[in-house]
Amino acid sequence: MGNKHPNWHPRDYNTIEELNAELDRIEAAHQAGTLQTRGNWSTGQIFDHCSRPIKMAFDGFFDEQENQVHMPFLARVFGVLVFKNLLGRSHMKPGIKLPANASSMLPPDDCSFEQGLEALRTQHARLENGERMTMRSPFLGKMRHEQWILMHLDHCRMHFGFIQVND
């Protein structure tokens, strides 16, 4: 069985500190002009997108009209019984299409590298300052802070797999 995403090369991150070191490496490659993105989004869009669920885990899940995001009952049951139990034991794979009511998770088309990096570093600073993610996930239900960390590390792993640093 071949790789469905030949341009995807994920790296594992076990801590936010490791992820921040990867951000430093990616930023250095951007400044050196040796950075490439091999997926559908720019690096800035990837960073912006990865920052959004972290912010929502702190502040709540709302759409563009500030309505609380809800998932259908069967999706919630499946999320809680299947996906939540896989946190830290299995990895996200590319190719999942977000439902229409999750458009608040999508980055703007014109998101620059700097804008996306700032969005992600802002959320990481909240973590580093001891803020806890306590909001209920519309898909996975009630989660502990440590479960949110695992989810975000894996989410970044999946998307950062399309970022290539050429040394």
DSSP file (Angstrom, degrees, kcal/mol; ACC not computed):
  #  RESIDUE AA STRUCTURE BP1 BP2  ACC     N-H-->O    O-->H-N    N-H-->O    O-->H-N    TCO  KAPPA ALPHA  PHI   PSI    X-CA   Y-CA   Z-CA
    1    1 A M              0   0    0      0, 0.0     3,-0.1     0, 0.0     2,-0.0   0.000 360.0 360.0 360.0 122.5    0.0    0.0    0.0
    2    2 A G        -     0   0    0      1,-0.1     2,-0.5     2,-0.0     3,-0.0  -0.268 360.0 -88.0 -81.4 166.4    1.6    3.3   -1.1
    3    3 A N        -     0   0    0      1,-0.2    -1,-0.1    -2,-0.0     5,-0.0  -0.630  29.0-157.2 -74.4 120.8    1.8    6.6    0.7
    4    4 A K  S    S+     0   0    0     -2,-0.5    -1,-0.2     1,-0.3    -2,-0.0   0.662  91.1  42.3 -72.4 -15.5   -1.4    8.6   -0.2
    5    5 A H    >   +     0   0    0      3,-0.1     3,-2.1     1,-0.1    -1,-0.3  -0.683  65.5 173.1-131.7  77.1    0.5   11.8    0.7
    6    6 A P  T 3  S+     0   0    0      0, 0.0    -1,-0.1     0, 0.0    -2,-0.1   0.708  80.7  55.2 -63.9 -18.5    4.0   11.6   -0.8
    7    7 A N  T 3  S+     0   0    0     31,-0.1     2,-0.6     2,-0.0    31,-0.2   0.328  88.6  97.0 -92.7   7.5    4.8   15.2    0.2
    8    8 A W    <   +     0   0    0     -3,-2.1   154,-0.2   154,-0.1    -3,-0.1  -0.874  39.4 164.2-104.9 121.1    3.9   14.6    3.8
    9    9 A H        -     0   0    0    152,-2.9   154,-0.1    -2,-0.6     2,-0.0  -0.718  19.4-165.4-135.6  82.0    6.7   13.9    6.3
   10   10 A P        -     0   0    0      0, 0.0     2,-0.4     0, 0.0   148,-0.1  -0.317   5.1-156.7 -72.9 152.3    5.5   14.3    9.9
   11   11 A R        -     0   0    0    146,-0.3     2,-0.2    -2,-0.0   149,-0.1  -0.966  22.1-116.2-123.1 143.5    7.8   14.5   12.9
   12   12 A D        -     0   0    0     -2,-0.4     2,-0.4   146,-0.0   142,-0.1  -0.556  22.9-165.2 -82.3 143.9    6.6   13.7   16.4
   13   13 A Y        -     0   0    0     -2,-0.2   144,-0.1   140,-0.1     3,-0.1  -0.999  10.0-178.5-126.5 128.4    6.5   16.3   19.2
   14   14 A N        +     0   0    0     -2,-0.4     2,-0.3     1,-0.1    -1,-0.1   0.617  69.2  23.7-101.0 -16.4    6.2   15.1   22.8
   15   15 A T  S  > S-     0   0    0      1,-0.1     4,-1.9   138,-0.1    -1,-0.1  -0.949  76.4-113.2-144.0 162.3    6.1   18.6   24.5
   16   16 A I  H  > S+     0   0    0     -2,-0.3     4,-2.7     1,-0.2     5,-0.2   0.845 118.2  59.9 -64.0 -32.9    5.2   22.1   23.7
   17   17 A E  H  > S+     0   0    0      2,-0.2     4,-2.1     1,-0.2    -1,-0.2   0.910 104.7  48.0 -62.3 -42.0    8.9   22.9   24.2
   18   18 A E  H  > S+     0   0    0      2,-0.2     4,-1.9     1,-0.2    -1,-0.2   0.902 111.9  50.1 -63.6 -40.2    9.8   20.5   21.3
   19   19 A L  H  X S+     0   0    0     -4,-1.9     4,-2.1     1,-0.2    -2,-0.2   0.900 109.2  51.0 -65.6 -40.1    7.1   22.1   19.2
   20   20 A N  H  X S+     0   0    0     -4,-2.7     4,-2.1     2,-0.2    -1,-0.2   0.870 107.4  53.5 -65.0 -35.9    8.5   25.6   20.0
   21   21 A A  H  X S+     0   0    0     -4,-2.1     4,-2.1     2,-0.2    -1,-0.2   0.884 108.1  50.9 -64.4 -37.6   11.9   24.4   19.0
   22   22 A E  H  X S+     0   0    0     -4,-1.9     4,-2.7     2,-0.2    -2,-0.2   0.894 107.1  53.3 -65.9 -39.4   10.5   23.3   15.7
   23   23 A L  H  X S+     0   0    0     -4,-2.1     4,-2.8     2,-0.2    -2,-0.2   0.906 108.3  50.7 -60.5 -40.7    8.8   26.7   15.2
   24   24 A D  H  X S+     0   0    0     -4,-2.1     4,-2.3     2,-0.2    -2,-0.2   0.916 111.2  48.3 -61.4 -43.3   12.3   28.2   15.7
   25   25 A R  H  X S+     0   0    0     -4,-2.1     4,-1.9     2,-0.2    -2,-0.2   0.901 113.3  46.7 -64.2 -42.3   13.8   25.9   13.1
   26   26 A I  H  X S+     0   0    0     -4,-2.7     4,-2.4     2,-0.2    -2,-0.2   0.907 111.7  51.1 -66.8 -42.2   11.0   26.7   10.6
   27   27 A E  H  X S+     0   0    0     -4,-2.8     4,-2.5     1,-0.2    -2,-0.2   0.907 109.1  50.9 -62.6 -41.3   11.3   30.4   11.3
   28   28 A A  H  X S+     0   0    0     -4,-2.3     4,-1.9     1,-0.2    -1,-0.2   0.900 110.8  48.9 -62.9 -40.6   15.1   30.3   10.7
   29   29 A A  H  X>S+     0   0    0     -4,-1.9     5,-2.6     2,-0.2     4,-0.8   0.888 109.7  52.2 -66.2 -38.5   14.5   28.4    7.4
   30   30 A H  H ><5S+     0   0    0     -4,-2.4     3,-0.8     1,-0.2    -2,-0.2   0.940 111.1  46.6 -60.7 -46.9   11.9   31.0    6.4
   31   31 A Q  H 3<5S+     0   0    0     -4,-2.5    -1,-0.2     1,-0.2    -2,-0.2   0.831 113.3  49.3 -65.5 -31.8   14.4   33.8    7.0
   32   32 A A  H 3<5S-     0   0    0     -4,-1.9    -1,-0.2    -5,-0.2    -2,-0.2   0.567 112.4-120.2 -83.0  -8.8   17.1   31.9    5.1
   33   33 A G  T <<5S+     0   0    0     -4,-0.8    -3,-0.2    -3,-0.8    -2,-0.1   0.725  84.1 112.1  77.9  21.6   14.7   31.3    2.2
   34   34 A T      < +     0   0    0     -5,-2.6   132,-2.5    -6,-0.2     2,-0.4   0.158  44.0 111.3-112.0  17.9   15.0   27.5    2.4
   35   35 A L  E     +A  165   0A   0     -6,-0.6     2,-0.3   130,-0.2   130,-0.2  -0.758  39.9 179.2 -98.0 137.5   11.4   26.8    3.5
   36   36 A Q  E     -A  164   0A   0    128,-2.7   128,-3.6    -2,-0.4     2,-0.5  -0.978  18.6-148.4-132.3 149.3    8.9   25.0    1.4
   37   37 A T  E     -A  163   0A   0     -2,-0.3   126,-0.2   126,-0.2   125,-0.0  -0.975   8.4-172.2-116.0 132.6    5.3   24.0    1.9
   38   38 A R        +     0   0    0    124,-3.5   -31,-0.1    -2,-0.5   125,-0.1   0.153  59.4  63.0-112.3  17.7    4.2   20.9    0.2
   39   39 A G  S    S-     0   0    0      2,-0.5    -2,-0.1   123,-0.3   120,-0.0  -0.316 100.2 -76.8-121.7-154.4    0.4   20.9    0.8
   40   40 A N  S    S+     0   0    0     -2,-0.1     2,-0.3     2,-0.1    -3,-0.0   0.645 106.1  61.1 -85.7 -16.7   -2.6   23.0    0.1
   41   41 A W  S    S-     0   0    0      1,-0.1    -2,-0.5     2,-0.0     2,-0.1  -0.787  81.2-117.0-113.5 154.0   -1.9   25.7    2.7
   42   42 A S     >  -     0   0    0     -2,-0.3     4,-2.3    67,-0.1     5,-0.2  -0.339  38.1-104.0 -73.8 166.7    1.0   28.2    3.1
   43   43 A T  H  > S+     0   0    0      1,-0.2     4,-2.6     2,-0.2     5,-0.2   0.906 123.8  54.4 -60.6 -40.8    3.1   27.9    6.3
   44   44 A G  H  > S+     0   0    0     67,-0.2     4,-2.5     1,-0.2    -1,-0.2   0.902 108.6  48.3 -59.4 -41.6    1.3   31.0    7.7
   45   45 A Q  H  > S+     0   0    0     66,-0.3     4,-2.9     2,-0.2    -1,-0.2   0.894 110.2  51.8 -65.7 -39.8   -2.1   29.3    7.1
   46   46 A I  H  X S+     0   0    0     -4,-2.3     4,-2.6     2,-0.2    -2,-0.2   0.944 112.3  45.8 -61.0 -47.8   -0.9   26.1    8.8
   47   47 A F  H  X S+     0   0    0     -4,-2.6     4,-1.6     2,-0.2    -2,-0.2   0.934 113.8  48.5 -61.0 -46.4    0.3   28.0   11.8
   48   48 A D  H  X S+     0   0    0     -4,-2.5     4,-1.2     1,-0.2     3,-0.3   0.940 112.6  48.3 -60.0 -47.9   -2.9   30.1   12.0
   49   49 A H  H >< S+     0   0    0     -4,-2.9     3,-0.5     1,-0.2    -1,-0.2   0.912 110.7  50.8 -60.1 -43.6   -5.1   27.0   11.7
   50   50 A C  H 3X S+     0   0    0     -4,-2.6     4,-0.6     1,-0.2    -1,-0.2   0.779 107.3  55.4 -67.1 -25.6   -3.1   25.1   14.4
   51   51 A S  H 3X S+     0   0    0     -4,-1.6     4,-2.4    -3,-0.3    -1,-0.2   0.799  94.6  70.6 -74.5 -27.9   -3.5   28.1   16.7
   52   52 A R  H <X S+     0   0    0     -4,-1.2     4,-2.5    -3,-0.5     5,-0.2   0.907  97.0  44.3 -63.9 -48.9   -7.3   28.1   16.5
   53   53 A P  H  > S+     0   0    0      0, 0.0     4,-2.1     0, 0.0    -1,-0.2   0.833 112.9  54.2 -67.9 -26.5   -8.2   24.9   18.4
   54   54 A I  H  X S+     0   0    0     -4,-0.6     4,-1.3     2,-0.2    -2,-0.2   0.957 110.5  45.7 -65.9 -48.5   -5.7   25.9   21.1
   55   55 A K  H  X S+     0   0    0     -4,-2.4     4,-3.1     1,-0.2     3,-0.4   0.910 113.7  49.8 -58.5 -42.9   -7.4   29.3   21.5
   56   56 A M  H  X S+     0   0    0     -4,-2.5     4,-2.8     1,-0.2    -1,-0.2   0.847 103.8  58.0 -68.1 -33.1  -10.8   27.6   21.5
   57   57 A A  H  < S+     0   0    0     -4,-2.1    78,-2.3    -5,-0.2    77,-0.9   0.795 116.4  37.3 -65.9 -26.3   -9.7   25.1   24.2
   58   58 A F  H  < S+     0   0    0     -4,-1.3    -2,-0.2    -3,-0.4    -1,-0.2   0.890 133.2  22.7 -82.6 -47.1   -9.0   28.2   26.3
   59   59 A D  H  < S-     0   0    0     -4,-3.1    -3,-0.2     1,-0.3    -2,-0.2   0.564 112.3 -93.5-106.7 -13.2  -11.8   30.5   25.3
   60   60 A G     <  -     0   0    0     -4,-2.8     2,-0.8    -5,-0.3    -1,-0.3  -0.252  40.3 -77.7 111.2 157.8  -14.6   28.3   24.0
   61   61 A F        +     0   0    0     75,-0.3     8,-2.6     8,-0.1     2,-0.3  -0.828  59.3 156.2-100.2 108.1  -15.7   27.0   20.6
   62   62 A F  B     -B   68   0B   0     -2,-0.8     6,-0.2     6,-0.3     2,-0.1  -0.944  33.4-131.2-131.8 150.3  -17.6   29.7   18.6
   63   63 A D    >   -     0   0    0      4,-2.5     3,-2.0    -2,-0.3    39,-0.1  -0.213  48.1 -81.1 -87.6-173.8  -18.2   30.3   14.9
   64   64 A E  T 3  S+     0   0    0      1,-0.3    -1,-0.0     2,-0.1    -2,-0.0   0.765 132.2  53.4 -62.6 -25.3  -17.7   33.6   13.1
   65   65 A Q  T 3  S-     0   0    0      2,-0.1    -1,-0.3     3,-0.0     3,-0.1   0.254 120.1-109.3 -92.6  12.3  -21.1   34.9   14.3
   66   66 A E  S <  S+     0   0    0     -3,-2.0     2,-0.4     1,-0.3    -2,-0.1   0.735  71.5 144.4  64.8  25.5  -20.1   34.1   17.9
   67   67 A N        -     0   0    0      1,-0.1    -4,-2.5     0, 0.0    -1,-0.3  -0.762  59.5-104.9 -89.0 140.6  -22.5   31.2   18.1
   68   68 A Q  B     -B   62   0B   0     -2,-0.4     2,-0.3    -6,-0.2    -6,-0.3  -0.445  37.6-118.4 -65.5 135.3  -21.4   28.2   20.2
   69   69 A V        -     0   0    0     -8,-2.6     2,-0.4    -2,-0.1    -8,-0.1  -0.592  34.1-174.6 -79.3 132.3  -20.3   25.4   17.9
   70   70 A H        -     0   0    0     -2,-0.3    69,-0.1    31,-0.1    31,-0.1  -0.955  12.1-149.4-126.0 146.6  -22.3   22.1   18.2
   71   71 A M        -     0   0    0     67,-0.4     5,-0.1    -2,-0.4    68,-0.0  -0.826  35.2 -91.1-109.4 152.9  -21.7   18.8   16.6
   72   72 A P     >  -     0   0    0      0, 0.0     4,-2.2     0, 0.0     3,-0.3  -0.264  40.8-110.6 -59.2 151.5  -24.5   16.3   15.7
   73   73 A F  H  > S+     0   0    0      1,-0.2     4,-2.5     2,-0.2     5,-0.2   0.887 116.4  49.4 -53.0 -48.0  -25.2   13.7   18.5
   74   74 A L  H  > S+     0   0    0      1,-0.2     4,-2.5     2,-0.2    -1,-0.2   0.863 109.5  52.3 -65.6 -34.9  -23.8   10.7   16.6
   75   75 A A  H  > S+     0   0    0     -3,-0.3     4,-2.8     2,-0.2    -1,-0.2   0.912 110.5  48.6 -64.8 -41.6  -20.6   12.6   15.8
   76   76 A R  H  X S+     0   0    0     -4,-2.2     4,-2.8     2,-0.2     5,-0.3   0.924 111.5  48.9 -64.3 -44.2  -20.2   13.5   19.5
   77   77 A V  H  X S+     0   0    0     -4,-2.5     4,-2.7     1,-0.2     5,-0.3   0.939 114.3  45.7 -61.0 -47.0  -20.7    9.9   20.5
   78   78 A F  H  X>S+     0   0    0     -4,-2.5     4,-2.5     1,-0.2     5,-1.0   0.913 113.3  50.6 -62.3 -43.5  -18.2    8.6   18.0
   79   79 A G  I  <>S+     0   0    0     -4,-2.8     5,-2.8     3,-0.2     6,-0.3   0.926 115.4  41.2 -60.1 -46.9  -15.7   11.3   19.0
   80   80 A V  I  <5S+     0   0    0     -4,-2.8     5,-0.3    59,-0.3    -2,-0.2   0.914 121.5  40.0 -70.2 -43.4  -16.0   10.5   22.7
   81   81 A L  I  <5S+     0   0    0     -4,-2.7    -2,-0.2    -5,-0.3    -1,-0.2   0.795 132.8  16.0 -80.2 -27.8  -16.0    6.7   22.4
   82   82 A V  I  X5S+     0   0    0     -4,-2.5     4,-0.7    -5,-0.3     3,-0.2   0.825 127.2  36.1-110.2 -65.8  -13.4    6.4   19.6
   83   83 A F  I >><S+     0   0    0     -5,-1.0     3,-1.1     1,-0.2     4,-0.6   0.884 113.5  54.7 -66.0 -41.2  -11.2    9.4   18.9
   84   84 A K  H >4<S+     0   0    0     -5,-2.8     3,-1.0     1,-0.3    -1,-0.2   0.886 106.6  53.3 -60.2 -37.6  -10.8   10.6   22.5
   85   85 A N  H 34 S+     0   0    0     -5,-0.3    -1,-0.3    -6,-0.3    -2,-0.2   0.668 103.9  57.8 -71.2 -16.0   -9.6    7.1   23.5
   86   86 A L  H XX S+     0   0    0     -3,-1.1     3,-2.7    -4,-0.7     4,-1.9   0.556  73.7 124.4 -90.7  -8.8   -6.9    7.3   20.8
   87   87 A L  T << S+     0   0    0     -3,-1.0     4,-0.1    -4,-0.6    64,-0.1  -0.305  86.9   6.0 -55.4 126.4   -5.3   10.5   22.0
   88   88 A G  T 34 S+     0   0    0      2,-0.5    -1,-0.3    62,-0.2     3,-0.1   0.342 126.7  67.5  82.5  -7.3   -1.6    9.8   22.6
   89   89 A R  T <4 S+     0   0    0     -3,-2.7     2,-0.3     1,-0.2    -2,-0.2   0.581 103.8  27.5-116.8 -18.2   -1.9    6.3   21.1
   90   90 A S  S  < S-     0   0    0     -4,-1.9    -2,-0.5    -7,-0.1     2,-0.3  -0.920  75.3-122.3-141.5 163.2   -2.7    7.0   17.4
   91   91 A H        -     0   0    0     -2,-0.3     2,-0.1    -4,-0.1    64,-0.1  -0.849  21.3-113.2-115.7 147.5   -1.9    9.9   15.0
   92   92 A M        -     0   0    0     -2,-0.3    -1,-0.0    62,-0.1     0, 0.0  -0.445  31.6-150.3 -67.9 147.1   -4.1   12.1   12.9
   93   93 A K        -     0   0    0     -2,-0.1     3,-0.5     1,-0.0    65,-0.1  -0.897  19.4-104.2-119.0 150.9   -3.7   11.7    9.2
   94   94 A P  S    S+     0   0    0      0, 0.0    -1,-0.0     0, 0.0    65,-0.0  -0.272  89.4  62.3 -69.6 160.1   -4.2   14.3    6.5
   95   95 A G        +     0   0    0      1,-0.3     2,-0.4   -90,-0.0     0, 0.0   0.367  58.7 137.7 110.2  -2.9   -7.3   14.4    4.3
   96   96 A I        -     0   0    0     -3,-0.5     2,-0.5     1,-0.0    -1,-0.3  -0.621  43.9-144.5 -77.7 128.3  -10.1   15.1    6.8
   97   97 A K        -     0   0    0     -2,-0.4    -1,-0.0     1,-0.0     0, 0.0  -0.809  14.9-128.0 -93.1 129.0  -12.5   17.7    5.5
   98   98 A L        -     0   0    0     -2,-0.5     5,-0.0     1,-0.1    -1,-0.0  -0.487  28.2-108.4 -73.3 144.3  -14.0   20.0    8.1
   99   99 A P    >   -     0   0    0      0, 0.0     3,-2.2     0, 0.0    -1,-0.1  -0.294  32.1-104.9 -67.8 160.5  -17.8   20.3    8.2
  100  100 A A  G >  S+     0   0    0      1,-0.3     3,-1.1     2,-0.2    -2,-0.1   0.827 119.8  59.5 -56.7 -35.0  -19.3   23.5    7.0
  101  101 A N  G 3  S+     0   0    0      1,-0.3    -1,-0.3     2,-0.1     3,-0.3   0.447  95.8  65.5 -77.2   3.3  -20.1   24.6   10.6
  102  102 A A  G X   +     0   0    0     -3,-2.2     3,-2.3     1,-0.2     4,-0.3   0.078  60.0 118.6-107.9  22.1  -16.4   24.5   11.4
  103  103 A S  G X   +     0   0    0     -3,-1.1     3,-1.6     1,-0.3    -1,-0.2   0.737  62.8  72.6 -62.3 -21.1  -15.3   27.3    9.1
  104  104 A S  G 3  S+     0   0    0     -3,-0.3    -1,-0.3     1,-0.3    -2,-0.1   0.633  91.0  60.5 -67.7 -11.1  -14.1   29.2   12.1
  105  105 A M  G <  S+     0   0    0     -3,-2.3    -1,-0.3     2,-0.1    -2,-0.2   0.586  86.3  96.0 -87.4 -12.5  -11.2   26.7   12.1
  106  106 A L  S <  S-     0   0    0     -3,-1.6     3,-0.1    -4,-0.3   -61,-0.0  -0.579  73.4-127.2 -85.6 140.9  -10.0   27.7    8.6
  107  107 A P        -     0   0    0      0, 0.0   -62,-0.1     0, 0.0     2,-0.1  -0.446  32.6 -96.2 -79.2 156.6   -7.2   30.2    8.1
  108  108 A P    >   -     0   0    0      0, 0.0     3,-1.4     0, 0.0   -60,-0.1  -0.414  30.2-121.3 -67.8 150.8   -7.7   33.2    5.9
  109  109 A D  T 3  S+     0   0    0      1,-0.3   -67,-0.1    -2,-0.1   -64,-0.1   0.821 111.1  48.8 -60.9 -31.9   -6.3   32.8    2.3
  110  110 A D  T 3  S+     0   0    0    -66,-0.1     2,-0.5   -65,-0.0    -1,-0.3   0.040  74.9 142.3-101.1  26.5   -4.0   35.7    2.7
  111  111 A C    <   -     0   0    0     -3,-1.4   -66,-0.3     4,-0.1   -67,-0.2  -0.558  41.9-143.9 -72.3 117.9   -2.4   34.7    6.1
  112  112 A S     >  -     0   0    0     -2,-0.5     4,-2.4   -68,-0.2     5,-0.2  -0.295  22.6-108.7 -76.7 165.0    1.3   35.6    6.0
  113  113 A F  H  > S+     0   0    0      1,-0.2     4,-2.7     2,-0.2     5,-0.2   0.936 121.0  49.3 -54.9 -48.9    4.0   33.6    7.6
  114  114 A E  H  > S+     0   0    0      1,-0.2     4,-2.4     2,-0.2    -1,-0.2   0.885 110.4  49.3 -63.3 -41.5    4.5   36.3   10.3
  115  115 A Q  H  > S+     0   0    0      2,-0.2     4,-2.2     1,-0.2    -1,-0.2   0.928 114.1  45.1 -64.5 -45.4    0.7   36.5   11.1
  116  116 A G  H  X S+     0   0    0     -4,-2.4     4,-2.2     2,-0.2    -2,-0.2   0.912 113.2  50.2 -65.2 -42.5    0.4   32.7   11.4
  117  117 A L  H  X S+     0   0    0     -4,-2.7     4,-2.9    -5,-0.2     5,-0.2   0.918 110.8  49.6 -62.4 -43.6    3.5   32.4   13.5
  118  118 A E  H  X S+     0   0    0     -4,-2.4     4,-2.3    -5,-0.2    -1,-0.2   0.907 109.4  52.1 -62.2 -41.7    2.4   35.2   15.8
  119  119 A A  H  X S+     0   0    0     -4,-2.2     4,-1.5     2,-0.2    -1,-0.2   0.923 114.4  42.1 -60.6 -44.4   -1.0   33.5   16.3
  120  120 A L  H  X S+     0   0    0     -4,-2.2     4,-2.2     1,-0.2    -2,-0.2   0.915 114.3  49.8 -71.9 -42.2    0.5   30.2   17.2
  121  121 A R  H  X S+     0   0    0     -4,-2.9     4,-2.3     1,-0.2    -1,-0.2   0.848 106.4  58.0 -65.4 -32.4    3.2   31.7   19.5
  122  122 A T  H  X S+     0   0    0     -4,-2.3     4,-1.3    -5,-0.2    -1,-0.2   0.923 109.3  43.9 -61.7 -44.1    0.5   33.7   21.3
  123  123 A Q  H  X S+     0   0    0     -4,-1.5     4,-1.6     1,-0.2    -2,-0.2   0.881 112.2  52.4 -70.1 -37.3   -1.4   30.5   22.2
  124  124 A H  H  X S+     0   0    0     -4,-2.2     4,-2.8     1,-0.2    -1,-0.2   0.871 104.8  56.7 -65.0 -35.2    1.9   28.8   23.2
  125  125 A A  H  X S+     0   0    0     -4,-2.3     4,-1.9     1,-0.2    -1,-0.2   0.877 103.1  54.6 -62.9 -36.4    2.7   31.7   25.5
  126  126 A R  H  <>S+     0   0    0     -4,-1.3     5,-2.2     2,-0.2    -1,-0.2   0.916 110.3  46.2 -62.2 -42.3   -0.6   31.2   27.2
  127  127 A L  H ><5S+     0   0    0     -4,-1.6     3,-1.9     1,-0.2    -2,-0.2   0.938 111.7  50.5 -63.4 -46.9    0.4   27.6   27.9
  128  128 A E  H 3<5S+     0   0    0     -4,-2.8    -1,-0.2     1,-0.3    -2,-0.2   0.792 105.1  58.0 -63.6 -28.2    3.9   28.6   29.0
  129  129 A N  T 3<5S-     0   0    0     -4,-1.9    -1,-0.3    -5,-0.2    -2,-0.2   0.368 124.0-103.5 -83.9   5.3    2.3   31.1   31.4
  130  130 A G  T < 5 +     0   0    0     -3,-1.9    -3,-0.2     1,-0.3    -2,-0.1   0.492  66.7 153.4  91.6   3.0    0.3   28.3   33.1
  131  131 A E      < -     0   0    0     -5,-2.2     2,-0.4    -6,-0.2    -1,-0.3  -0.415  36.1-136.9 -66.3 143.5   -3.1   28.9   31.6
  132  132 A R        -     0   0    0     -2,-0.1     2,-0.7   -74,-0.1    -1,-0.1  -0.830   4.8-130.8-108.4 140.0   -5.2   25.8   31.4
  133  133 A M        +     0   0    0     -2,-0.4   -75,-0.2     1,-0.1    15,-0.2  -0.797  42.8 151.6 -87.0 117.1   -7.3   24.5   28.6
  134  134 A T        +     0   0    0    -77,-0.9     9,-0.2    -2,-0.7   -76,-0.2   0.413  23.3 120.5-128.7  -2.6  -10.6   23.6   30.2
  135  135 A M        -     0   0    0    -78,-2.3     2,-0.3     1,-0.1     8,-0.3  -0.347  66.7-110.2 -72.5 149.6  -13.3   24.1   27.5
  136  136 A R        -     0   0    0      6,-0.1   -75,-0.3     1,-0.1     6,-0.2  -0.618  30.7-125.3 -76.9 130.9  -15.5   21.3   26.4
  137  137 A S  B  >  -C  141   0C   0      4,-2.5     4,-1.6    -2,-0.3    -1,-0.1  -0.597   6.4-139.5 -75.9 135.3  -14.7   20.0   22.9
  138  138 A P  T  4 S+     0   0    0      0, 0.0   -67,-0.4     0, 0.0    -1,-0.1   0.755 104.5  30.0 -64.8 -21.1  -17.8   20.0   20.6
  139  139 A F  T  4 S+     0   0    0      2,-0.2   -59,-0.3   -60,-0.1   -60,-0.2   0.792 130.3  32.1-105.4 -39.8  -16.5   16.7   19.2
  140  140 A L  T  4 S-     0   0    0      1,-0.3     2,-0.1   -61,-0.1   -64,-0.0   0.469  93.8-144.4-103.7  -3.3  -14.6   15.0   22.1
  141  141 A G  B  <  +C  137   0C   0     -4,-1.6    -4,-2.5     2,-0.1    -1,-0.3  -0.373  60.6   5.8  76.5-155.1  -16.6   16.3   25.0
  142  142 A K  S    S-     0   0    0     -6,-0.2     2,-0.4    -2,-0.1    -6,-0.1  -0.438  74.5-176.1 -67.7 131.8  -15.0   17.2   28.4
  143  143 A M        -     0   0    0     -8,-0.3     2,-0.2    -2,-0.2    -2,-0.1  -0.972  24.5-123.8-133.1 146.4  -11.2   16.9   28.3
  144  144 A R    >>  -     0   0    0     -2,-0.4     4,-2.0     1,-0.1     3,-0.6  -0.493  35.0-109.6 -78.0 157.0   -8.4   17.3   30.8
  145  145 A H  H 3> S+     0   0    0      1,-0.2     4,-2.2     2,-0.2     5,-0.1   0.888 120.4  55.1 -53.1 -42.9   -5.7   19.9   30.0
  146  146 A E  H 3> S+     0   0    0      1,-0.2     4,-2.0     2,-0.2    -1,-0.2   0.835 105.6  51.8 -64.7 -33.0   -3.2   17.1   29.4
  147  147 A Q  H <> S+     0   0    0     -3,-0.6     4,-2.4     2,-0.2    -1,-0.2   0.894 107.7  52.1 -69.2 -39.4   -5.6   15.6   26.8
  148  148 A W  H  X S+     0   0    0     -4,-2.0     4,-2.7     2,-0.2    -2,-0.2   0.919 107.8  52.5 -60.5 -42.4   -5.8   18.9   25.0
  149  149 A I  H  X S+     0   0    0     -4,-2.2     4,-2.7     1,-0.2     5,-0.2   0.944 109.8  48.0 -58.6 -48.9   -1.9   19.1   24.9
  150  150 A L  H  X S+     0   0    0     -4,-2.0     4,-2.1     1,-0.2    -1,-0.2   0.908 112.2  49.7 -57.8 -42.9   -1.8   15.6   23.3
  151  151 A M  H  X S+     0   0    0     -4,-2.4     4,-2.5     1,-0.2    -1,-0.2   0.918 112.8  46.0 -63.9 -43.6   -4.4   16.6   20.8
  152  152 A H  H  X S+     0   0    0     -4,-2.7     4,-2.6     2,-0.2     5,-0.2   0.884 110.6  52.2 -70.0 -38.1   -2.6   19.9   19.9
  153  153 A L  H  X S+     0   0    0     -4,-2.7     4,-2.3    -5,-0.2    -1,-0.2   0.919 114.3  43.6 -61.9 -41.8    0.8   18.2   19.6
  154  154 A D  H  X S+     0   0    0     -4,-2.1     4,-2.5    -5,-0.2    -2,-0.2   0.889 111.6  53.4 -71.4 -38.4   -0.7   15.6   17.2
  155  155 A H  H  X S+     0   0    0     -4,-2.5     4,-2.2     2,-0.2     5,-0.2   0.929 112.7  44.2 -60.7 -45.6   -2.6   18.2   15.3
  156  156 A C  H  X S+     0   0    0     -4,-2.6     4,-3.5     2,-0.2     5,-0.3   0.907 110.4  55.9 -65.6 -41.3    0.6   20.2   14.7
  157  157 A R  H  X S+     0   0    0     -4,-2.3     4,-0.9    -5,-0.2  -146,-0.3   0.929 109.1  47.5 -53.4 -47.4    2.5   17.0   13.9
  158  158 A M  H  < S+     0   0    0     -4,-2.5     3,-0.4     1,-0.2    -2,-0.2   0.949 119.2  37.0 -62.7 -50.5    0.0   16.3   11.1
  159  159 A H  H >< S+     0   0    0     -4,-2.2     3,-1.8     1,-0.2    -2,-0.2   0.888 111.8  57.4 -73.3 -38.3   -0.1   19.8    9.6
  160  160 A F  H >< S+     0   0    0     -4,-3.5     3,-2.0     1,-0.3    -1,-0.2   0.694  87.4  80.6 -66.1 -16.3    3.7   20.5   10.0
  161  161 A G  T 3< S+     0   0    0     -4,-0.9  -152,-2.9    -3,-0.4    -1,-0.3   0.674  88.5  55.7 -61.2 -16.7    4.3   17.3    8.0
  162  162 A F  T <  S+     0   0    0     -3,-1.8  -124,-3.5  -154,-0.2     2,-0.5   0.402  89.4  89.9 -95.4   0.8    3.7   19.5    4.9
  163  163 A I  E <   -A   37   0A   0     -3,-2.0     2,-0.5  -126,-0.2  -126,-0.2  -0.869  62.2-162.7 -99.5 126.8    6.4   22.0    5.9
  164  164 A Q  E     -A   36   0A   0   -128,-3.6  -128,-2.7    -2,-0.5     2,-0.7  -0.945   7.6-159.5-116.4 123.2    9.8   21.2    4.5
  165  165 A V  E     -A   35   0A   0     -2,-0.5     2,-0.8  -130,-0.2  -130,-0.2  -0.891   9.5-157.7 -98.3 116.9   12.9   22.8    5.9
  166  166 A N              0   0    0   -132,-2.5    -2,-0.0    -2,-0.7     0, 0.0  -0.851 360.0 360.0 -98.3 108.8   15.8   22.6    3.4
  167  167 A D              0   0    0     -2,-0.8    -1,-0.1  -132,-0.0  -132,-0.1   0.470 360.0 360.0 -77.4 360.0   19.1   22.9    5.2
